[in-house]
Structure formats: C-alpha cells, structure tokens
Amino acid sequence: MLVVSIDKAGNGVAVKLSQNARVDPEKLMSYLARNEGASFSPSGILRVEIGNEGPITAARQALEEVRAS
C-alpha cells in the first residue's frame, strides 16, 4: 500500500493514500462499518480515531485491515 502522509488530526489520524494504493473496497466498507469514527474521502484520505494504542499503531492497524491481498 502506498501512503503519502500520516497526520495527526483532532482525536485521530488522517492517512493520505496515493492514487496507486491497493485498497480492497469490501474490506474498506467493512472497516468503516465497524469503526464508527472512521471515514474515507474521495480524495483518498482515511481518517481513523486514536484509541489507547497511539497514532502510528492506529494508522497501521487500519491500513492492514483495508489493504488488498
């Protein structure tokens, strides 16, 4: 998966994905349904809330769950 940037945003992180990022649409929709504070914008930004794990771990876990095989 190609990540352009990871930025702290409010109580979460914003992960900017490149246009060539391999994201499984079904996994993405499932992830968004399970994580109430998460969102994905048409411009390729995945926003994830931070729990106790910290921003980098939260971003890594989200990316692992939505990447295409």
C-alpha positions as CSV (number, residue, x, y, z in Angstrom):
1,M,0.0,0.0,0.0
2,L,1.4,3.4,-0.9
3,V,1.0,6.0,1.9
4,V,1.7,9.7,1.0
5,S,1.4,11.0,4.6
6,I,0.1,10.4,8.1
7,D,-1.0,13.4,10.0
8,K,-2.5,13.9,13.5
9,A,-6.0,15.3,13.1
10,G,-8.1,16.1,16.2
11,N,-8.6,12.9,18.1
12,G,-7.3,10.7,15.3
13,V,-5.0,10.4,12.3
14,A,-5.5,11.2,8.6
15,V,-3.8,8.8,6.3
16,K,-3.4,10.1,2.7
17,L,-3.1,7.2,0.2
18,S,-1.6,7.5,-3.2
19,Q,-3.7,7.1,-6.3
20,N,-2.0,3.7,-6.8
21,A,-2.8,2.4,-3.3
22,R,-4.3,-1.1,-3.4
23,V,-7.4,-1.0,-1.2
24,D,-10.0,-3.7,-1.2
25,P,-13.4,-1.9,-1.4
26,E,-15.2,-4.6,0.5
27,K,-12.6,-4.6,3.3
28,L,-12.8,-0.8,3.4
29,M,-16.6,-0.7,3.7
30,S,-16.4,-3.4,6.4
31,Y,-13.8,-1.5,8.3
32,L,-15.8,1.8,8.1
33,A,-19.0,0.0,9.3
34,R,-17.1,-1.5,12.3
35,N,-15.3,1.7,13.3
36,E,-17.9,4.5,13.9
37,G,-15.3,7.3,14.0
38,A,-13.5,6.2,10.7
39,S,-14.2,7.8,7.3
40,F,-12.7,7.7,3.8
41,S,-12.8,10.6,1.4
42,P,-12.9,10.6,-2.4
43,S,-9.5,12.2,-2.4
44,G,-8.0,9.1,-0.7
45,I,-7.8,10.2,2.9
46,L,-8.6,7.5,5.6
47,R,-9.4,9.1,8.9
48,V,-9.1,6.9,12.0
49,E,-9.8,7.7,15.6
50,I,-6.9,7.0,18.1
51,G,-7.6,4.7,21.0
52,N,-5.1,3.7,23.7
53,E,-2.7,2.4,21.0
54,G,-1.4,5.7,19.8
55,P,-1.5,7.3,16.3
56,I,1.1,5.2,14.4
57,T,-0.4,1.9,15.7
58,A,-3.9,3.1,14.9
59,A,-2.9,4.0,11.3
60,R,-1.0,0.7,10.8
61,Q,-3.9,-1.4,12.1
62,A,-6.4,0.4,9.8
63,L,-4.2,0.0,6.8
64,E,-3.6,-3.7,7.4
65,E,-7.4,-4.2,7.6
66,V,-8.2,-2.4,4.3
67,R,-5.3,-3.4,2.0
68,A,-6.0,-5.6,-1.0
69,S,-4.4,-9.1,-0.9
